[in-house]
Amino acid sequence: MHLTAIRADQAAGLELGVTATPGWAIDGRRYTGFYDLDALLDELE
């Protein structure tokens, strides 16, 4: 049950070029900016 979801998440990350954790994707795009609240909110706008 969970293994299927984990493998799907892993495959999606690999398609975006994620090679380590934490790896973030916002709206299907790899996010490589800072991990502070203001930077993340700016990216979501």
NUPAVEX-562730 format. One line per field, with one value per residue: residue number from 0; residue in one letter; z, x, y of N, C-alpha, C, O in turn. Coordinates in pm, whole numbers, plus 50000, padded with zeros to 5 digits. Example, Ala and Ser with C-alpha at 12.3 -4.5 7.8 and 13.67 -1.06 7.14 Angstrom:
! NUPAVEX-562730
num <- [0 | 1]
residu <- [A | S]
nc3 <- [50780 | 50708]
nc1 <- [51319 | 51285]
nc2 <- [49431 | 49775]
cac3 <- [50780 | 50714]
cac1 <- [51230 | 51367]
cac2 <- [49550 | 49894]
cc3 <- [50780 | 50787]
cc1 <- [51320 | 51290]
cc2 <- [49670 | 50003]
oc3 <- [50846 | 50804]
oc1 <- [51424 | 51341]
oc2 <- [49668 | 50114]
***
This chain:
! NUPAVEX-562730
num <- [0 | 1 | 2 | 3 | 4 | 5 | 6 | 7 | 8 | 9 | 10 | 11 | 12 | 13 | 14 | 15 | 16 | 17 | 18 | 19 | 20 | 21 | 22 | 23 | 24 | 25 | 26 | 27 | 28 | 29 | 30 | 31 | 32 | 33 | 34 | 35 | 36 | 37 | 38 | 39 | 40 | 41 | 42 | 43 | 44]
residu <- [M | H | L | T | A | I | R | A | D | Q | A | A | G | L | E | L | G | V | T | A | T | P | G | W | A | I | D | G | R | R | Y | T | G | F | Y | D | L | D | A | L | L | D | E | L | E]
nc3 <- [50000 | 50101 | 49985 | 49708 | 49677 | 49777 | 49591 | 49362 | 49433 | 49453 | 49187 | 49061 | 49176 | 49080 | 48807 | 48810 | 48869 | 49127 | 49361 | 49621 | 49967 | 50156 | 49895 | 49697 | 49525 | 49348 | 49214 | 49018 | 48944 | 49004 | 49302 | 49401 | 49565 | 49861 | 50186 | 50352 | 50501 | 50371 | 50115 | 50013 | 50011 | 49823 | 49594 | 49560 | 49478]
nc1 <- [50082 | 50168 | 50416 | 50383 | 50305 | 50534 | 50727 | 50623 | 50647 | 50925 | 51001 | 50890 | 51043 | 51299 | 51259 | 51247 | 51503 | 51595 | 51836 | 51905 | 51806 | 51677 | 51436 | 51250 | 50946 | 50752 | 50447 | 50504 | 50762 | 51110 | 51234 | 51491 | 51563 | 51607 | 51517 | 51350 | 51062 | 50972 | 51095 | 50982 | 50711 | 50719 | 50780 | 50548 | 50365]
nc2 <- [49881 | 50142 | 50132 | 50153 | 50422 | 50548 | 50469 | 50592 | 50862 | 50875 | 50823 | 51047 | 51250 | 51183 | 51230 | 51505 | 51567 | 51549 | 51462 | 51426 | 51461 | 51740 | 51740 | 51949 | 52012 | 52238 | 52299 | 52106 | 52166 | 52161 | 52292 | 52499 | 52700 | 52907 | 52777 | 52925 | 53084 | 53325 | 53310 | 53075 | 53146 | 53355 | 53207 | 53065 | 53252]
cac3 <- [50000 | 50109 | 49897 | 49576 | 49684 | 49794 | 49462 | 49270 | 49474 | 49417 | 49042 | 49028 | 49216 | 48985 | 48682 | 48829 | 48892 | 49269 | 49388 | 49765 | 50046 | 50110 | 49758 | 49692 | 49397 | 49360 | 49087 | 48922 | 48909 | 49111 | 49373 | 49452 | 49638 | 50006 | 50256 | 50454 | 50472 | 50271 | 49984 | 49969 | 49979 | 49696 | 49486 | 49543 | 49420]
cac1 <- [50000 | 50253 | 50531 | 50347 | 50310 | 50674 | 50796 | 50574 | 50712 | 51066 | 51012 | 50863 | 51161 | 51408 | 51228 | 51276 | 51646 | 51627 | 51936 | 51928 | 51698 | 51538 | 51410 | 51118 | 50886 | 50637 | 50374 | 50570 | 50896 | 51207 | 51264 | 51628 | 51589 | 51623 | 51408 | 51287 | 50922 | 50953 | 51136 | 50882 | 50587 | 50743 | 50775 | 50410 | 50283]
cac2 <- [50000 | 50261 | 50116 | 50204 | 50569 | 50586 | 50451 | 50695 | 50988 | 50865 | 50837 | 51187 | 51327 | 51155 | 51298 | 51647 | 51583 | 51546 | 51359 | 51417 | 51520 | 51750 | 51780 | 52010 | 52045 | 52328 | 52299 | 52019 | 52215 | 52148 | 52417 | 52495 | 52822 | 52899 | 52709 | 53008 | 53109 | 53431 | 53261 | 52979 | 53220 | 53424 | 53108 | 53023 | 53361]
cc3 <- [50000 | 50011 | 49757 | 49573 | 49698 | 49662 | 49360 | 49304 | 49435 | 49267 | 48999 | 49063 | 49120 | 48852 | 48690 | 48856 | 49038 | 49294 | 49537 | 49837 | 50125 | 49965 | 49749 | 49548 | 49424 | 49223 | 48979 | 48875 | 49029 | 49170 | 49435 | 49532 | 49787 | 50069 | 50370 | 50408 | 50364 | 50130 | 49928 | 49933 | 49848 | 49578 | 49459 | 49479 | 49269]
cc1 <- [50087 | 50370 | 50503 | 50356 | 50454 | 50749 | 50751 | 50637 | 50859 | 51085 | 50988 | 50982 | 51277 | 51384 | 51258 | 51424 | 51686 | 51725 | 51964 | 51807 | 51752 | 51532 | 51267 | 51075 | 50764 | 50573 | 50447 | 50706 | 50987 | 51237 | 51402 | 51664 | 51608 | 51500 | 51351 | 51146 | 50901 | 50988 | 51032 | 50751 | 50602 | 50730 | 50631 | 50321 | 50287]
cc2 <- [50126 | 50254 | 50170 | 50357 | 50618 | 50576 | 50555 | 50830 | 50988 | 50885 | 50982 | 51275 | 51306 | 51224 | 51447 | 51673 | 51587 | 51431 | 51342 | 51477 | 51637 | 51792 | 51830 | 52030 | 52132 | 52338 | 52219 | 52065 | 52199 | 52284 | 52405 | 52619 | 52797 | 52836 | 52793 | 53044 | 53213 | 53384 | 53162 | 53049 | 53296 | 53329 | 53065 | 53129 | 53360]
oc3 <- [49907 | 49961 | 49694 | 49478 | 49636 | 49626 | 49279 | 49214 | 49389 | 49225 | 48912 | 48987 | 49083 | 48789 | 48590 | 48865 | 49071 | 49254 | 49575 | 49775 | 50160 | 49918 | 49789 | 49461 | 49512 | 49126 | 48863 | 48779 | 49143 | 49098 | 49511 | 49563 | 49833 | 50013 | 50472 | 50289 | 50273 | 50035 | 49810 | 49833 | 49769 | 49475 | 49345 | 49430 | 49205]
oc1 <- [50079 | 50416 | 50592 | 50408 | 50491 | 50825 | 50831 | 50677 | 50911 | 51176 | 51058 | 51017 | 51345 | 51479 | 51291 | 51466 | 51799 | 51700 | 52040 | 51719 | 51870 | 51615 | 51174 | 51157 | 50684 | 50637 | 50452 | 50760 | 50946 | 51263 | 51429 | 51781 | 51622 | 51390 | 51308 | 51115 | 50821 | 50916 | 50999 | 50688 | 50507 | 50675 | 50597 | 50213 | 50224]
oc2 <- [50206 | 50356 | 50229 | 50414 | 50718 | 50666 | 50602 | 50904 | 51090 | 50957 | 51033 | 51365 | 51402 | 51272 | 51510 | 51788 | 51625 | 51317 | 51252 | 51536 | 51633 | 51869 | 51761 | 52061 | 52102 | 52380 | 52260 | 52012 | 52220 | 52381 | 52312 | 52641 | 52684 | 52841 | 52739 | 53036 | 53192 | 53416 | 53166 | 53014 | 53302 | 53365 | 53032 | 53097 | 53444]
***
